[in-house]
Amino acid sequence: MHQWQYLIIILVLFSLRVESQPIDTFEIEEIQIQTTRLYSLISADTISAGRKVSSSTPLHFTRLQLRENNPGGITTFNTRGTTPQQNTIFWAGMELNNPMLGLADLSLFPAYLFDAVLLHQGGNPNLPFSGKPGGSLELVTSSDPKLADGLSLSLSNLSTENRNSLTYLKSQIALSNTSIGINAAYSDYRNRYKFTHPNGTTKRQSHGRGIHRNSTVNIHHQINNSSDLTLNTWIQNTERQVPPTLFEQSSSASQRDKAIRIAAHYRKQLGRSLLGFRPGFNREVLNYSDPVSGEFSNSTITTRQVSTYWTGQIISQLPLKVEAVWRNRSIQTDAYQVNPSEDDLLLSAGLRIADILPNFSAAAYLRKKYSARSNSPLLARLEFSIVPKYDRKIFISIENHHRNPTLNDLYWPILGNPDLKSERGHAAESGIRLKNGGHGIEYLSGKIFYRRTDRLIYWSNHSGVWKPENLSAVVAYGLDLEAKYDHEFNKLKIGANLNYQFLKTSLIEERFPGDPSEGKQLPYQPEHNILSTVSLSYKSTVLTFNQKWTSTRYVSSDHSQYLSPLLLLSAGIGHFFSIGPTTWEVSLFCDNLFDKEFFSVSRRPMPGRTLGIQLTTNLNNKRCNH
């Protein structure tokens, strides 16, 4: 089906809108329910879900480290020197990591489909405590509490010179105590971009097309002043070709991913406490085929989950949350000689103690997982914060972590290693945040972090054969600095964000005598990252620049192969105007402004300079005033 045929169907069926709103905390609360909340002392980082005039990959200019085969292709992420398997992605209270691979393919979860994408670097009482050492991405879809009875609609279309296109619709209708939001997106990544081959010739990418279809339905019903119910549905259908590497003449491999996800969330206020119930269902069908090599794989992954929680306070100023999660994962696949099925029971508790001493608070999270395959140890995270003045905050956190081998680690034919042991380790973080620094400085923050992981599970290349193994011990430590500037001169608004990260992560104990990897930076982990965004806004026109500089990334553990330092820059200009009851935005953008040859993954070239245009229209009807 062609793009515009698909769009017409969307318009006929879903003439509604869920309007994005800025979110600077992880929790979405309806105004009718008033009760004691448990929250983390360390706030989440909000990653912009809208494209605006940044990269064609919305998460590209963030502090996430991406490994992207090509636009719309397989894309994994990690934070602070972790492996992709040590990070988690959540939607509607459900973990979306593939249990076979243990990681999440970010291109299957388009950020523009949601109201916010939040990055949590540690435990959080409003997410199932994963116990992994990496970060958690939370995909947030919310109803707009400011929308009265009426309709809101937004439609956007984006196209690039590489014949990549994206069309998405966000809609919401509110009737009395019920709001219904429907989002739908169709993207077609033809990826007909040019690149320079190592032999000096110019080639055009081939067999790299990806078609993504996504639709979500979010229904929120306020039952009465003390209870509400939310229903979420997400249907996905993705077809992607796997392009050849630089040293392959051609490729015939392709994969298809289909999924249906359903989740509900019922909340009932009981005095100053809150009782919640969250069932969820996720079924994914994954197909991979390569007619030339004869390789194929067909897998169906089914997840059923039920969780219940209570949050309130037994003693004044002592909010507490307890949660129990039962989860069953069953897999039917021809990739293994077995069809695994696992039942997990996760028990967790969170406690926050405010004002133990003047301006001093503490929080603690505990987690215990019971599983037929492997029980986890008791995991704990402690947080402490000091607020000496209203505009500054000092915090520290310590935790231990644990991760079991993935199913591919254990069961992959010939290469799997059933003798792998679980990862375990500990981590700490400390920092300071200053608000309202004067002269337009909105805030300044600095963080230092340390993490040690024993028995890290890593797929290593042994004489051309990749196999999983437990490394002895890996240590990561580093520094995060961030500043935000926002000031207005007459009618000119200037905004800027600057982030710098220093990271050292290496194997500190040799695996065998003379191990060349000992003490060296782990693969795909740059020591230095600099991110910056600058925006200039005058009346209805916005000019934006995004920059990302990454130092050398080593591809091999002995540093014999590497990717050179990379500077990426994007620029764009957007203009807003109104026609009757609608508002419009036209944006022109240029990604990879300096036309740099770059690789997110070794031997898989990414696009050079890319020009594009985006057109967005918004219709709002009957908004109430708050």
Secondary structure, DSSP 4 states (H G I P E B T S, - for coil): --HHHHHHHHHHH---B-------SS----TT--------SSPPEEEP-S-TTS-SSTTTTSS-EEEESSTTS-EEEESTT--GGG-EEEETTEE-S-TTTSS--GGGS-GGGSSEEEEESS--TTS-----SS-EEEEE----TT--SEEEEEEEEEEETTSEEEEEEEEEEEETTEEEEEEEEEEEE----EEE-TTS-EEE--S--EEEEEEEEEEEEEEETTEEEEEEEEEEEEEEE----TT-S----EEEEEEEEEEEEEEEEETTEEEEEEEEEEEEEEEEEETTTTEEEEEEEEEEEEEEEEEEESSTT-EEEEEEEEEEEEEEESSSSS--EEEEEEEEEEEEEEEEETTEEEEEEEEEEEESS-PPPPEEEEEEEEEEETTEEEEEEEEEEEEPPPHHHHHSTTT--TTPPPEEEEEEEEEEEEEEEETTEEEEEEEEEEEEEES-EEEEEETTEEEEEE-SEEEEEEEEEEEEEEEEETTEEEEEEEEEEEEEEEE-S-SSTT-TTBTSBPTT--SEEEEEEEEEEETTEEEEEEEEEE--EESSTTSSSEE--EEEEEEEEEEEEEETTEEEEEEEEEESTT----EEETTEE---SEEEEEEEEEEEE-----
